[in-house]
Amino acid sequence: MAKTPVQLDPATMADLSGLFYELAHDPKTRKGIAKLVKEKYPDRAQAFADVDTQEQIEALRAEQAEKEQLQEGRRLQSERQKQRDTLITSGRYGEDQVKEIEQIMERYGSTIDYEAAAVLYAHEKPPANPQEGPPDDQRMGATWEFPTVNGKDGKPIPFAEFAKNPNSAAQSAAYQVITDFKKRSGLTRAGAR
């Protein structure tokens, strides 16, 4: 059963025509009106062909922007991988330490790179001071070689001979150090007071 069109008085018809005209030509509402006309009156949708063209252009722009973002993401990922590899190959950090550095990066929401995270890591976990010696947990049961001591003639003394007379070896080493010190500072036996 065909629906008969509503009969409108000229004033209402003029008001609705003006309203539709404004909606159809306002950039904010034109897209929505085009969608409604296309759905209800597809034979009249040709009047809004510019909306379809604009949507295609926007889709192409979005696709291009997505490609650029992917390319930039790959570049950043490659740069970060290079920074990570540099930390390891430089010898400054091992694989386990780099994993701890990555945890610092995650803590800051990955807004910092490996170099900045390495600075924070170094601050949070400073390297051991070599003058303090090895950590206590590494001292127990450690083996080491006895240092070689030089005799009066400047040649190394075997440990067996040193063990027989450690005082003589210690005096020889002390005299050797004193002699070296005098040579470096320009003092001689005649010039010493």
C-alpha positions in Angstrom: 0.0 0.0 0.0 1.6 3.2 -1.2 1.8 5.9 1.4 0.3 9.2 0.2 2.5 12.2 0.7 1.6 14.6 3.5 0.0 17.8 2.4 1.8 20.7 3.8 0.7 24.3 3.8 3.0 26.7 1.9 4.5 28.3 5.0 5.4 24.9 6.6 6.7 23.7 3.2 8.9 26.8 2.9 10.2 26.4 6.5 11.1 22.7 6.1 12.7 23.4 2.7 14.8 26.1 4.2 15.8 23.8 7.1 16.8 21.0 4.8 18.7 23.4 2.6 20.6 24.7 5.6 21.4 21.2 6.8 22.4 20.0 3.4 24.8 22.8 2.8 26.4 23.1 6.3 29.8 21.3 6.3 29.0 20.0 9.9 25.7 18.3 8.9 26.1 17.6 5.1 27.7 14.2 5.7 24.8 13.1 7.9 22.1 14.3 5.6 23.9 12.6 2.6 23.8 9.3 4.5 20.1 9.7 5.3 19.2 10.6 1.7 21.3 7.7 0.4 19.5 5.3 2.7 15.9 6.6 2.1 16.1 7.9 -1.4 19.1 6.2 -3.2 18.0 7.6 -6.6 18.5 11.2 -5.2 21.9 10.5 -3.5 23.7 11.7 -6.6 23.2 15.3 -5.3 25.6 14.4 -2.5 28.4 12.8 -4.7 30.9 15.3 -3.3 30.4 13.7 0.2 31.4 10.3 -1.3 34.4 11.9 -2.9 35.4 13.6 0.3 35.0 10.3 2.2 37.3 8.6 -0.3 39.9 11.3 0.1 39.7 11.1 3.9 40.1 7.3 3.7 43.2 7.7 1.5 44.6 10.3 3.9 44.0 8.0 6.9 45.6 5.1 5.1 48.6 7.2 4.2 48.9 8.4 7.8 48.7 4.8 9.0 51.5 3.8 6.7 53.6 6.8 7.9 53.0 5.8 11.5 53.9 2.2 10.8 57.1 3.4 9.1 58.0 5.7 12.0 57.2 2.9 14.5 59.6 0.6 12.6 62.3 3.3 12.5 61.9 3.9 16.3 62.0 0.2 17.0 65.2 -0.2 14.9 66.8 2.7 16.7 65.9 1.3 20.1 67.3 -2.1 19.1 70.5 -0.4 18.0 70.7 1.3 21.4 70.1 -2.0 23.2 72.8 -3.7 21.1 75.2 -0.8 21.8 74.8 -1.2 25.6 75.7 -4.8 25.4 78.5 -4.6 22.8 80.1 -1.7 24.6 80.8 -4.0 27.5 79.1 -1.6 30.0 76.2 -3.9 30.6 75.3 -7.6 30.3 72.1 -9.2 29.0 70.6 -9.4 32.6 71.5 -5.8 33.3 69.8 -4.7 30.0 66.7 -6.6 31.0 66.7 -4.5 34.3 67.1 -1.4 32.2 64.1 -2.4 30.1 62.1 -2.7 33.4 63.0 0.9 34.1 61.8 1.8 30.6 58.5 0.0 31.3 58.2 1.8 34.7 58.2 5.1 32.8 55.7 3.9 30.2 58.4 3.4 27.5 58.6 7.2 27.2 62.4 7.0 27.7 65.0 5.3 25.5 67.8 2.9 26.5 70.3 5.6 27.0 68.2 7.5 29.5 67.1 4.3 31.2 70.8 3.3 31.5 71.6 6.6 33.3 68.7 5.9 35.8 69.9 2.3 36.2 73.5 3.5 36.9 72.1 5.9 39.5 69.9 3.3 41.1 72.5 0.5 41.1 75.9 2.1 41.1 78.8 -0.2 40.2 80.8 -1.7 43.0 83.9 0.3 44.1 86.9 -1.8 43.2 88.9 -0.4 46.1 86.4 -2.0 48.6 87.3 -5.4 47.2 84.9 -8.1 46.2 81.5 -8.3 47.9 81.5 -10.2 51.2 79.5 -13.1 49.6 82.3 -13.6 47.1 85.2 -13.5 49.6 84.5 -16.8 51.3 86.5 -19.7 49.9 88.1 -17.5 47.2 91.5 -18.6 45.9 94.2 -16.3 44.8 97.7 -16.3 43.7 100.3 -14.9 46.0 101.9 -11.9 44.4 105.5 -12.2 43.2 108.0 -10.2 45.2 111.3 -9.0 43.7 114.6 -9.6 45.4 117.6 -7.2 45.8 118.7 -7.9 42.3 115.2 -6.9 40.9 114.3 -10.5 39.8 111.2 -12.2 41.1 111.7 -14.5 44.1 110.0 -17.9 43.9 107.4 -18.4 46.6 109.2 -21.3 48.2 112.2 -19.0 48.9 110.0 -16.2 50.0 108.3 -18.5 52.5 111.7 -19.5 54.1 112.5 -15.8 54.9 109.6 -13.4 54.4 111.3 -10.6 56.4 114.3 -10.5 54.0 112.0 -10.5 51.0 109.9 -7.7 52.5 113.0 -5.6 53.2 114.3 -6.2 49.7 110.9 -5.1 48.3 110.9 -2.0 50.5 114.4 -1.0 49.5 113.4 -1.5 45.8 110.4 0.8 46.2 112.5 3.4 48.0 115.2 3.3 45.3 112.5 3.6 42.5 111.0 6.6 44.4 114.4 8.3 44.7 115.1 7.8 41.0 111.8 9.3 40.0 112.1 12.3 42.3 115.7 13.0 41.3 117.2 12.1 44.7 120.4 10.2 44.9 122.5 8.9 47.8 124.7 11.9 47.6 121.8 14.4 47.4 119.8 12.8 50.2 120.0 14.5 53.6 
